């Protein structure tokens, strides 16, 4: 039916407006969806054939929001967190204080030199030794017992003419949190022998000062005096009352101000010549330590947790953040705290931020008009966020927009951003910016917000999308049955087809040694087993390699999937998982409800949450396959469904009609009257077969590529995916 309709459009050369064409496509799609669980893949071909390319549009000017600089959270408490960050750049850098009136530089860092920063909070002194190797070994072994936002450091301490290396774990917002982690570590059997009976001390952010000095040499002389008398002392950088940089000597790392009395008494008895006073808790500072955690010692600065803003900058782009996958960035870095945790904010010119976003979200190989559409959408999206994270406009993750820095920028993406400078997407109804949601691949049909998040948005509508372009260039994979009965996937180019068996199934044999058999049609995941040259296989399914358009999940056993559902759904299952099926679909074919055990709807906050509940699926445009949902036709026409309790199946042998051999094994291969094979099992197992990557709202990036390939400009691409909008220049 669809093919005939398509040819009819071609032969008659009917020129319909976009709304009429879209309605026709949707109508045919909906009719076809009653027969198949997925909407037709042919939609894209129809879309490309029947759409009439619009004329180029002129520039529309309007008053729009502006942003000269954007603040991007690389680490922040509400997204990713890190206990410390290590910065470097292949150019001289400056470290200073960012104040309301501007930045005041304190220190210069040599080109290529790494510097580490953390918040001066609570930490644990776990171990101390005069052997650097021993301290590093303890630090390395401790790391396996630490949470993601905890880290073990090796700091140098000099006392009474001897050098010690301290293993310190941090950082914690208060004494109670530090004590709880201490107790947790001590309860770990693997940690106890590491500390070797050492009393684990909680250290804190309260210090005494032995005075401030104009030069660092003066401060160092005082530091060495305390060290010679067995008192740990560090040099600290801060400003004087007239905002001049001074060098102070601080002693003590007390948990409370009251504990400083003991520190003071000990210090005064050892060195009575200096007046000691408690450090002002509001003072911005850099508390310097020497960090031996890595092969090469580096300077490690602790800064005040009370709203201090440390500014790290350089004249050239390329600041490297070791803890952020070693990525490099334009602009400057601000280190501060947010909700008591370290925050790292990358501040840079707004348009330069988009260079990386467009490169990371779409890639430099896409057509220029698609990249322009992405640039305008990304710019509009960022402007709509406001100061979403309190001290930052946006994060660098796909929760907002992928931003992986300067080192990932593509020349074509930069060209697209520059060509669309200041252009945004505005609603024609209220003359306001929209929030142009977009995803990698809509799986052939974009979604409406009501079927993703449960609430509608007027400018987000469901339209056909030519997304199968994502399959281009992908390998074909065979799902095969091995001689030992195992089932998995092998790549097509690693086997040779060789006729069929008596059941009409395709046979093949392996043409290379050590070929991995995979659980899904891609190279991710642990191989099931390996096969070697000459091994025979039975092919039961042919699919494309996992891609943004089509995918197949791992095979879940019922108990494992039930555990996942109970962990992530809003309420638990009412018993063991016996069956799972799609309940309701939205207009684009995305799943809105899933039913377990025939009657219990799996409770989620919004439909798109099924992606997480069901094991991290790429989209909600999926089917559910249950391996034991097989109906077997027996003697006399009797039908038995394996799912309904046929846990024992027998295969008759010889000519006997009464005796048989019990069927066992992990899998059984069923072949229907049409000769189509299906992998089944006696126990309940589930897999998800789907289309698309992401929520499917708004612009599909692969769909934009396909539209650009047939001549659509960026404005028309945006107006296709978003309803009642125009592109305007501020």
Residue, then its C-alpha position, 0 to 999 in steps of 0.5 A: x500500500x505504501x509503495x503504491x502511494x509513493x509511486x502515485x505521488x511520483x507519477x502525478x507529481x502532486x505538489x502539496x503543502x507541508x501540512x497536507x503531505x505530513x498528514x498523508x504520511x502520518x495517515x499511512x503510517x498509522x494504518x500500517x502500525x496496526x499490523x506491525x509494532x513499529x512504524x514503517x521504515x519506508x517513511x523516510x523514502x516517502x518523505x524525501x520523495x514527496x517533499x518540495x524544497x522550499x525557497x531560501x529565506x531572508x534574514x529576520x531581525x528581532x530583539x532576542x536575549x544576548x549572552x557574551x560569556x557562558x559559564x559551563x559547569x564541568x564539575x558541580x554538586x548537581x551533576x558530576x563531582x570530583x574531590x580535586x581538579x588538576x589543571x595545566x596548559x602549554x603556555x604560561x598561566x595565572x592563578x588569582x582571585x575573582x572578586x566582584x570588582x574583577x580578577x586579581x592575579x596572584x601567581x604565575x604558573x610555568x608553561x606545561x606545569x600541572x597544578x592541583x586544587x581542592x577545597x580546604x575542608x575535612x579529610x582523613x589522615x590515614x597513614x604516615x611513613x618516611x617511605x614514599x613508596x610505602x605511602x604510595x602503595x597504601x594510597x593505591x590500595x585504598x583507592x579501591x575502597x573509596x567512593x567516586x567523590x573521594x580520593x587518596x593523596x600523598x602529601x609531604x610533611x617535614x618535621x624535626x629534620x625528617x621528611x614524612x609522607x602522609x596518606x590523606x583521604x578527602x574531601x568532606x563537608x563536615x566532621x560527621x561526614x569525615x567520621x562516617x567515612x573513617x568508620x566505613x573504611x575501618x570496617x573494610x577488612x581490606x583497609x585494616x592491614x593497610x593502616x597497620x593499626x594507625x589511629x586515623x585522624x580527622x583533619x579540618x579547615x581551622x588554622x593558626x597564622x604565625x604572621x604574614x610576610x612580603x616575600x616568600x623567602x621570609x615566610x619560608x624561613x619561619x616555616x623551616x623554624x617550626x618544622x625544625x621544632x617538630x611542628x607541621x607548617x605550610x606557606x599560604x598565599x592571600x591578600x593583605x588589607x590593601x589587596x597586596x599579595x602576602x605570604x603567611x605561615x599557617x600551622x594546625x589543621x583543626x576540626x573545630x576552633x576549640x581544638x586550635x587551643x591545643x595546637x597553639x599551646x604546643x606551638x608556643x612551647x616549641x617556638x615562643x618567639x611568634x604571636x599566633x592568631x586564628x585565621x579569619x574564616x572568610x579570608x580567601x587563600x591558597x594553602x599550599x601543599x606538595x602532592x606526591x600522589x602521582x609519579x611527578x610531584x605537583x603543587x596542590x592548593x587548598x582554597x577556602x570553602x566559604x565562597x572563594x573563587x579561584x581564577x585560572x587563566x592563560x592568554x592561549x586556549x587549551x586549559x587541560x583538566x586531567x579529571x575531565x578525561x584530559x579534555x582541553x578548553x577555551x576561556x578560563x576556569x573558576x574554582x569555587x564551591x556549590x552546595x559544599x562541594x568543589x565546583x569547576x566552571x569553564x567561562x568562555x565567549x558564548x559563540x566559542x562555546x558553540x564551536x565544541x557543542x556543534x562538533x560534539x553533538x553532530x560532528x564535523x562530517x555532517x552537511x553544512x546546512x545540518x550543522x547550521x541547524x544544530x548551531x542555531x538549536x544549540x544557541x537557542x537551547x543554551x540561552x533558554x537555560x538561564x543560570x540553571x545551576x545557580x553559578x553556571x548556565x549549563x553543564x557539559x553533559x548530555x543532560x544539557x548539551x555535549x561540550x567536550x572542549x577545544x580539542x574536539x572542535x571541527x572546522x565545519x562546525x566552527x564555520x556553521x556557528x560563525x555563519x549563523x552568529x546570533x541566530x535563534x529559533x523563535x515561536x511565531x505565536x508569542x515571539x519568544x525563544x523556544x526550547x529546541x529539544x533535539x536527539x541523535x535519532x528519532x527512529x523514523x518518527x519524532x515524538x511529542x512531549x506528551x508521550x515522553x514527559x507527559x506534558x505537551x509543548x505547542x512547538x514540539x510535534x510528531x513528524x516522519x524523520x528520515x533517520x535510517x541514514x544512520x545505518x549506512x556503512x554499518x556491518x551486517x551481523x548474523x544471529x547464529x546457533x553454535x554446535x554447543x547450542x549457544x546463541x549469539x552474533x557474529x559479523x557477516x564478513x567473518x563467516x561464509x554462507x553454505x546452503x540450508x538445512x532440512x528445516x530450511x535454515x541458512x547454514x554458514x561456517x567460520x572463515x577466521x580463527x578466534x572470532x568473538x561471538x557477541x551477545x548483541x550485534x556490536x563489539x561492546x560487551x563481553x563475548x559469549x565465546x569464540x569460534x574458529x575457522x571451519x566451525x559450523x553455524x546456523x543463521x537464525x537472524x540477519x540484522x544491521x550492526x547496532x547504530x543510532x537508528x536500530x538496536x537490540x538490547x542484551x538478553x535479560x533473564x527474568x530475575x535480573x530484569x525484575x531486580x532492575x525494575x524494582x530498583x528503578x521503577x516507582x513501585x516494585x513488582x507484585x511477584x516474580x516477573x513472568x511476562x512483559x508487554x507494551x501496554x500503550x503507545x504514543x502517536x510516534x510509536x513510543x512506549x507510554x506504558x509497560x505491563x508486567x504479568x498481564x495486569x500490573x503497569x510498571x510505575x514510572x514518573x514519565x514515559x521516557x523513564x522506561x529507558x532507565x527502568x529497562x536497563x538503559x535503552x536507547x529510546x522508548x520506540x521498542x518492542x519486547x520479545x519474550x523468549x518463552x512466549x511460544x505456542x507449540x502445535x501438538x498432536x491432534x491440533x492441541x496448542x501449548x504456550x510455553x509461557x503458560x506452564x509448559x516447562x517440560x517439552x518432549x521430542x518424539x523419537x523413531x516411530x513411537x507416538x508415546x515415548x520421547x526425549x525430554x528437551x533441555x538446554x538454554x535455547x530452543x529454535x522454533x520455525x513457523x510455517x513460513x520458515x522463519x526461525x525464532x530463538x526461544x527458551x523454556x524459562x522467561x527471558x526478555x530482549x528489547x528491539x528498538x529504533x532511535x537514540x534519545x528522547x526523539x523530541x524536536x530535531x533528529x540530528x540524523x534526520x537533519x543530515x538526510x534533509x540537508x543531503x537532499x537540499x534543505x537549508x538550515x532554516x527549513x530543517x528547523x521549521x520542519x522539526x519545530x512547529x510555528x517557528x522562525x529563525x531570527x537574528x538578534 
